[in-house]
Amino acid sequence: MTVQACAQCGGSVDERFRFCPWCAAPLRSKLVEFFPAHPRDAGKALRVSRYLDEDPHVRFSVWDETGKVEGAVSVDESQATREGSARARVALDDAEGLRG
């Protein structure tokens, strides 16, 4: 068990907690999006979590229909930006193809 100090109130908090039990300040900052799978991968979903703490990274995880993680990988901010740029290029190419 690792104990850390809450940045808001200074109280001791076990690292497993998401909120400080003393002042209710959030201890982790992250953004999460879920994406349903293509029909050929029915029963699965992709979760993308962007962690905004002292170790910023993006985590991609695949979940099954029972809510269990089947696999996950984290990438650093530069790789996440690269992945986002690749998706934007594909979307732009698709849109241009629709125009003509």
N, C-alpha and C positions, 0 to 999 in steps of 0.2 A: 504494500500500500504506500503510495506516494502522496505526500501532503504539500499543498502549495498555498500561498497567501492570495486572498482575493484582492484584485487590483482596486476595487471600489472601497472596501471597508477594512482590509488588512486581516480579516478573520482567517483561521486555518480551515482549509477545505480539501477533502479527499479528491484526487484527480478524476475519480469516476463520476463526480457530480457535474451536472450541466449548469446548475445555478447555485450561487452561494446560499447556504442555509441561514446565514446571518442577515444578509441585506437583499437577497433575491437577485443580485446582479448576474447577468449571463456570464458564464465562464468560457464559453466557446462561441465563436462567431463563424457561422457558415451559411452558405446559400445552397439549397438543395432543389433539384428538379428531377422528376420521374418521367420516363418516356416508355410508352407501351411498345411491345415488340411487334415486328412484322408478323402476319398470320402464320408463316412457316415456323416461327419460334413462339407459338402460343403458350401462354402460361409463364412467360418470362417478362422482365422489365429491366430497363437500364436506369440506374440512378447516378446522377452526376452531382458531386458535392464539391463546392469551392470553399476551402478553409481560409479564413481571413485573419488568422492569429499570427503569432511570432514566427511560424513556419508555414507560410502560404503555399498551398498546393491544391491540385484538383484531383479528386478520386473518382474513378469510374468503377461501378460495381454492377454485376448481373445478379438479379434476384429471381427466385422461382415462385411458383404460385402459392407456396406455403409461407412465404416471407423469409426464406433462408437465402443467405448470400452464397452464390456458387463460385464467384471469383471476383477479384478486385485488383486494381492497379492504381497507383498514384503517380502523377507527373508534376514536374515543377511548373512555375508560372510561365516560363518561356515556351515549354512544350505545349501547355494548354492554349497559349496565344496562337501558336503555330497550328494547332488542331482547329481552333475557331476560324482562322484565316482560310484553311483548306475547305471547311464547310461553307464559308461565305463565297468562295470562288465557285464551288459546285452549284450553289443556289443561283448565283449570277449567270453561270453558263446555262442552267436550266431555264431561267427566265428569258434569256436572249434567244434560246432555241424556240420558245413558245411564240416569240414576236415575229420570227420570220425566217 
